[in-house]
Amino acid sequence: MEEKVDSFWEYLPYLPLIDPTNIVTCMEGGIPLQQWNFLEEFVKNKYNINIQVHVYRNDLNGGTGTFKDVSASLAASIFKEYGVNQYCVASTGNTATSYATYLSIAGINCSVFIPENALKASEAFISAYGQQVFRTNGDYTKTKVIAADYARINNILISNGNIDPIRVEAKKTMVFEWLRQLGKMPDVYIQAISGGTGPIAIDKGVREIQSIYPGLKNPRFLLVQPDKCDPMVQAWEKAEINDFPTGYEKDFPSIDNPETTIPTLATGHPGTYPIIAKLVKSVDGSFVRISEDKIAAFARLIAFESKVMLGPASAVCIAGFFESLKKGLIKDGESVLLNIGEGVNRAPEFVNEMIYTTKNIDNVEQCKPHTMNTYREQLWAAIEN
């Protein structure tokens, strides 16, 4: 394994920027992969298979601690190079926060449109950096419509969502980092999915360097959604039952005002599904549904075993890993990469869900020493039930 790089800008020759003096960076994208042996041991004991589990921790990014930081860094750098002074973006939270941060550093004005259920923490970050916020009285679909109208009326550039070329160009560098650190692509890739830039970017990164790495191919995509906002899973299950008829990728539901408590995953109208579904099918992958009510249990377990505090969307990814094992979607001898999107600092309300050891007392006689292993048994039991 080579020495850690400082950021994804190590791959400048593969990025659409001419002058490196225009780079706006907070040291993002050069993330060390972690191997979580406790998950490997669990899988061996529970399913009698041997796998490797690597974790790509976007909470270690130097900007806002989310997987959106590489995109925002590239966007700010390109806009600086071409003298763009106004930009706008519609977002459920993480993209908005990252873009507001990086564009503020570059001195670029950014108008941010967020749905009514977006986190106050996201709004606070955006506002604190001097970027204006428009909170829509409606869901993400309505928010995107208003943002597009605003961009058109004011002749301002707008992010093109999950197929935005800047976002795809930035995120494709994940592939380069995994090859640098692992020497190969993982067999299985798991992430919580809202729109799906991740798989699209991975596919582009693989295609760009196949001439250098003959035989390089995409991992098997296992993409996870919570049961309170799962339009892609619903579409996939319907297609699977019907043996993937012609045009299956164009048949997907639209969920108005999703009831999910995870704003960053509240994309009820999955406009990118036709692209994502074809990618998933091409690698014999799948979409996985998890119970949103149980994600705190997975977050507590990971915090105990790895000392990493996950945000709710990241906990969805972890829950998807366990659900994929139950469904037999992970095979003996495979390497699995978990792409966790954000830490708990991006969702401060979720921190309260981590409390489980507190006892209310009246006197010292009620206080006794404890053994952490007791909690370990409790936490593992909680995710098994």
N, C-alpha and C positions, 0 to 999 in steps of 0.2 A: 504494500500500500504506500502510495506517495504521500509526501507531506501535505497537510491541509492547505487549501487555497483560501485567500481572504474573502472572495465573493464570486458570484457568477460572472463577474467581469473578466475573470481569467479566460473566458471564452469569447472575448471581444471579436476575433476574426469571424465568428459565426453569428454575430449580432449586427443589426442594421444601424450602426453608428460609425461616423467617419472620424471625428476628432475626439480622442480620448480625454481632452481637457474639458469636454462637456459632460463628463460622467458625473451623475449625482448619486451618491451611494452612502449607505449606512452599514456597509459590510453584510450583505444579504446573499443567500444562495450557496455559500461555501459551507454547507452543513455536514458535520461528521455523522455518518451512519452509526447507529448504536445496535448492538446485538442483544436482544432481550432473552437471556438464557432461561429465565423463569417461565416464559411462555413455551419455550422449546421443551422444557422438562414436563410441563403440564400436558402437552400434546403427546409426548412419549408415554406418559403414565396412563392417560385417558384413552388414547386412540391407538397406541402401539405403533406409531409411525415416527420417523425421524425427519424433522424439517429444520431449516434455519429461519429465524425471524429477525429481520432488520427493520429498524425504525428510522424514518426520515422526519426529524423533528423541526418543523417550521417555526415552532415557538422560539427557536434559537436565532432566528433572523434578527438583524440589528436594527431594523426600522420599527415596525409595530409588532413584531413577533407573530406574523401570520404568513401563509403561503402566497399572499398577494404582494409581498414586498418586492420580489424580483420584477414583477410586471410594472409596479409603480416606479421603481428605479429606472428601468429602461424607458418608460414613458416620459418621465421628467427629463432624462438626458436627451432624448430625441427632440422634445419640444424646445429645450434650451438651444439645441443645435440649429433648429429651423426658426427660432424666434416666435414660437407660438406663445401667446399671452393669456388666452382664455381657453378653458376646457370645461366639459361637464360630464358627469357620470351618474348613472342610476345604479344603486347597490343595496343589498340587504344588510351591509355593515362593514365587512372586512375590506372589500375593494375601496369603498368610500374612505375609510380611515387611512389606508395606505396611500392612496392617491392624494388625499388632502395633505398628508405629511410630506411626501416627497416633492409635490408640486410647490408647496409652501417653501421648502428649502431652496428650490430653484427660482422662487419669486414669480411663480405662474399662478394666475387666478383660477380657482376651481370651484364650480357650482355643483353641489352634491344633492342628489335627490334620493331620499330614503323612504321606505314604506312606513306606515303608522306603527308597525310592531318592531321596528328596528331598535336596537339597544340604545339606551340613553348614554352608555359609555362611548359608543361610536359617535353619537352626536356631539358629545363633549370634546372628544379629540379633534373632530373636524372644526368645530367652532373655535376652540382654543388656538388653533393655528391661523385663524383669520380667514378661513374659507367659509362661504355662505352655505347654509343648509336649508333645503326645502323638504319638510316632512309631509308626505302625501296623506290625505285622509282616505286611505285605501290600501290595497295589497301591492305586491311587487309588480304585477302586470300593469296596473294603472300607473304606477310610478314611472315605469319605463316609457309609457306613452307620453306622459307629461314632459319627461326629460327630453324625448325626441322632438316634441313640439317646440320646446324652449330652444333647443340647439338650432332648429330650422329657422325660427323667427329671428334669432339673434346672430345667425351665421357663425355659430361656434362649433368647434369639433366636439364629438361625443364618442365615448367608448362604445364599441360595437359588441359589448357583452362577451360571452364565452368564446366567440370566434374572432374576437378582436386580434388582429395580427400582432400587435405589440405584446399582448398577453401570451399568445402562443409562442412567439419568438423567445420571450424571456423564460418561459417555463420549460421549453424544450431542453434547456441546459441541465435539467434534472438528470436526463439520460447520460450526459457527459460526466456528471458527478458520480453516478452509480457505477459507470464503467471504470472511472478512475479509482474508486475505492474498493469495488468488489472484483474488478477484472472481468465482469460479465453482467448481463442483464438478469434481474431476478426472474424466477419462473412465474410468480404470481404477484400481482399488484393490487392492493386494496386501499380504497379511499371512500370517505363519505362524499356523495355527489349531490350537487345542487344544479349546476349548469353543465359542467363537464370539460372545462378547459384542460384539466390535467391529462386525461387520456388523449385528447386531440394533440396536445403538445408533445407527449411522449411519442406518439406515432410519427410526428414530424421530425423529432430529434433522431429517431431510429432511421428513418428514410434518408436523412441528410448525411449520415456517416456510414451507411451500409457499404460504400465503396472502400472505406478504411477497415471496417470490421465485417468481412464477408460472412454471411450466415446470421448476422444479427437480426433479431426479430422482437416484436412486441411481447411483453409478458401477458399472461392470462389476466384480463381485467375482471375483478370482482368489485362491483360498485354498490355502495350501501346507501339506503335511504331509511329514515324513520317512518313508522307506520302512520304518523299524522301528516305526512306530506311525501307520498311515494308514487307520483304519477309514472315515473320511468319503470318502477318495479311492476306496477299494474299493467303497463303496456307490454312489458317483456313476458310476463306470465300468460297474458292473453295470446301473444304470438307463439309462445312455446307450446301451449295446449293445442293450437291449430297448426303446428308443424311449420311455423314461419312461412305463411303464404306470401305470394308476391305483393310487395307494397306494405309489408307488416310494419316497417319502420316509420311509416307515415300515420299509423293508427295509434294515437296516444291520447289519454284524457287530459283535461285541464281542470285543476282544482282552484276554485275561487276562494280567496281568503283562507288559506291553509291554517289549521288549528295548531300547528306545531309550535312548541315553545322555543324552537331554535331558529331565530330569525335568519341566520346565515344559510340555512337550508330550506327556506320558505319559498322555493320556486315552484309555483303550482302549474305554470304553463311551460313545460320543458321543450322549448323551441329547438334545442340542439339534439333532441332525442334521435332524429333520423341519422345524424352523423355518429353519435355515440353508440347506438344500437348496432350499426353495421360493424363498427370497430370491435365491440364486444363479441359479436357472433363470429367474426373472422378469426378470433383466437380461442374460440370455444369457452368464452367467459360467461358471466352471469350477473344479474342484478339481485341484490339481497335485501330483504326487509328485516328490520329489527324493531323491537318494542321501545318506543321513546321513553316510556315510564321506567325503564330499567337502566338508562344510560348512566345515572349517578352511581349505581352499584359498580359498573365497570370503571368509572373514573376513580372511585375510592380504592378499588383493587390496584389499579396502576400506580396511584399515588403511594400506596403502602409498599408495593414491591419494587418500584423503580425510582421513587421520590420525584416523579414528574407529575405536575398538576395539569391535567388536560382541560381544555374548553369543551363545551358540549358537542360540537361537531366532531372533534377529535375522538371523543368517547363513542360516538356513533361508529367511527371507523373501527375501533377496538371491538365493539359489540359485533360488528360485521365479521370480524376475524373469527370470533367464537361461533357465530351462526354458520359461517362457511364450513367450519370443521364439522358441525352437526350434520350439514347437508352433504358431506363427503366431497366438497369442492376443492380440497387441498390434499395432495397425494404424497405418499412416502418419498423422501429424498428431495423434495422441492425446497427452493428458497423463496421466502415470502417477504415482500416489502410493504410495510404499513406506512402510508403517507398521512401523518397527523397534521392537521391544518393550523391549529392555534392552541395557545396555552390558556389557562384559566383567567389570566389578566385581561383577556379580551372579552370576558363575560363575567364581570364581578358578581352578578347575582347567583351564578352557578357555584361560587365559592361556598355558599351556605349549605349546599348539598353535600359537602365533604365532611360535615360535622356528624360524628356518630359515636364518639367515645366520652362525651360529656355526661357527668352525673351531677344533679342538683343535690346539695347537701345542707344540713343544718349544724353539724358538729364534726369534729375530727374523728370520732368513733366510726363514722360512716365512710371514712377514707381508708383504702387498703392498697398496697402495692399491686401492680398488674404485670402480666406477661403478654408481650406483644403477639406471641404465637396464638393466643386465644383470639385476638382480632383477625389474624391471618385466616384461621379456620372459618370465622364468621364471614369474612369478605369473599372467600372462594365459594362458600355455600350459597351466598346471595346471588351469584351469577349463574350457578348451576340450577337453581330453582325455576 
